[in-house]
Amino acid sequence: MRVPLDSQTQVDKLIDLCVDLHLESQRADICLARARQLENGNEVGLALSYFEKGQSFVDIERICWDQFERLLLSGILSR
């Protein structure tokens, strides 16, 4: 079954429901789906929080390295 993740409130309610029902796998799937939506919409900070909730540390590391690389290339860290 597919559930649309249209709003932040809807996602948070689904996550809470999964926690209450001990549906860890489904909770993680919802978190990761929302995180990818947010990342695609360039909402990286919020995406990181959902990757963390979904325990996708590989994605967190990837985003952190991408952001670090952007900072290096833009010269912000070279001042």
N, C-alpha and C positions, 0 to 999 in steps of 0.2 A: 504494500500500500504506500502511496506517495502522499505526503502532506506538504502543501505549499508553505514556504517560510516567508510570508509577506511582511510581517512586522516584527519589530524587536520584542514587543509585549507577547506576541504569539509564540515566538521562539522560547522566550524565558519561561512561559507557562508550560510548554511542552517539556523543557528540560526539568523543571520542578516536578512534573508528573512522573517522568522517568525515574528521577531520584526517589520519589515516594514509593514507586512500584518496583524498585531495585532492577531497573532495566538499563544496566550500565552500557551495554553495547549500543542500544538505541540512543541513549543520551549522547554518547561519543559521536555517533553518526550525525545526529542533529547539530551538535556543536561544530563538527568539521564542515558540514554543508553550509552552515551560516558563516563560518569563518571564510570559506572560499568565496561566498557571495560578497562579503565585505571587502575582501582583498581585491576582488575583481572591480569593485566600485571605488578602489583606492582609499578605503577606510582602514588603513593598516593597523592603527592602534587598537581599534575595536576588534579587528580580525585576530590580532595576537591574543587578546583575552579569550576569544572563543577557541582558538587553537590550544590554549592552555587548559581550558575546561574539557576539551576533547582529548587532552594528553597527547597531542601531536607535536612532540618536541623536535622532530625533524623539520616540520614546517616552520616552527618558531626559529630554529637555527638558520634556515634558509632565508627567512625574511630579515632577520638581524644582519646577516652577512650582506644581503642585497642593500639594506639601508646604509651599512658601513661603507660599502663600495661606492654608493652614490655620494656620500659625504666626502670620501677621498677624491673622487673624480671632480666634484664641484669645487674643491679647494677649501672647504670650510675647516677641515682639520689641519690644514697646512699653515694656518696663521700663527 
